[in-house]
Amino acid sequence: MSLRVVVAAPFKEAGRDRMGEQGFVVALSLDRDWVSPDQAKRLVDIAISNGLLEREDGDLVATFQYEAVQIPEQFEPDERIF
């Protein structure tokens, strides 16, 4: 569950299902301060292996309905996502 929430957050913020990997990393590490940039890069690989993201033409594409994911107000990802 929390992996889906973490992956959905940058897409919800951007309002689109496609973004550059650097934008995704910045959204999680600098904008939200949830993880370090290295952890955010690792999350990309984890999300791809779990079928939540795909790489397409140099972008990351959400493969699930990110709009439907609710992000709790005080949400903080836990270490289990790694």
C-alpha positions as CSV (number, residue, x, y, z in Angstrom):
1,M,0.0,0.0,0.0
2,S,2.6,2.6,1.0
3,L,4.6,1.9,-2.2
4,R,1.6,2.8,-4.3
5,V,1.0,6.0,-2.3
6,V,4.7,7.0,-2.6
7,V,4.7,6.3,-6.4
8,A,1.4,8.1,-6.9
9,A,2.3,11.3,-5.1
10,P,4.6,12.9,-7.8
11,F,2.1,12.0,-10.6
12,K,-0.8,13.5,-8.6
13,E,1.1,16.6,-7.9
14,A,2.0,17.0,-11.6
15,G,-1.5,16.0,-12.8
16,R,-0.3,13.6,-15.4
17,D,0.7,10.0,-15.8
18,R,4.1,10.6,-17.4
19,M,7.2,12.4,-16.1
20,G,10.9,12.4,-16.3
21,E,12.8,10.3,-13.8
22,Q,14.7,13.4,-12.5
23,G,11.3,15.1,-11.8
24,F,10.1,12.0,-10.0
25,V,13.3,11.9,-7.9
26,V,13.1,15.6,-7.1
27,A,9.4,15.3,-6.1
28,L,10.1,12.6,-3.6
29,S,13.4,13.7,-2.2
30,L,13.4,17.5,-2.3
31,D,9.7,18.6,-2.6
32,R,8.3,16.1,-0.2
33,D,11.4,15.2,1.8
34,W,10.3,11.7,2.1
35,V,13.5,9.9,1.0
36,S,17.0,10.7,-0.2
37,P,17.7,11.1,-3.9
38,D,19.4,7.7,-3.9
39,Q,16.4,6.1,-2.2
40,A,14.1,7.7,-4.7
41,K,16.1,6.3,-7.6
42,R,15.9,2.9,-5.9
43,L,12.1,3.3,-5.6
44,V,11.9,3.7,-9.4
45,D,13.4,0.3,-9.8
46,I,11.2,-1.2,-7.1
47,A,8.1,0.4,-8.6
48,I,9.0,-0.9,-12.1
49,S,9.6,-4.5,-10.7
50,N,6.2,-4.3,-9.0
51,G,4.4,-3.1,-12.2
52,L,3.6,0.4,-11.0
53,L,5.9,2.2,-13.4
54,E,7.2,1.6,-16.9
55,R,10.0,3.4,-18.7
56,E,8.9,4.8,-22.1
57,D,10.8,7.1,-24.3
58,G,13.0,8.3,-21.4
59,D,10.0,9.0,-19.1
60,L,8.4,7.2,-16.3
61,V,4.8,6.2,-16.9
62,A,2.4,5.3,-14.2
63,T,0.7,2.0,-15.0
64,F,-2.1,2.3,-12.4
65,Q,-4.8,4.8,-11.6
66,Y,-2.6,7.2,-9.5
67,E,-5.6,9.6,-9.3
68,A,-7.5,7.2,-7.2
69,V,-4.8,6.8,-4.6
70,Q,-5.5,8.7,-1.4
71,I,-2.4,10.3,0.3
72,P,-3.1,10.7,4.0
73,E,-2.3,14.2,5.3
74,Q,0.5,13.2,7.6
75,F,1.8,10.3,5.5
76,E,5.4,9.3,5.8
77,P,6.7,6.2,3.9
78,D,8.2,3.5,6.1
79,E,11.3,1.5,5.4
80,R,9.4,-1.6,4.4
81,I,9.0,-0.2,0.9
82,F,12.6,-0.8,0.3
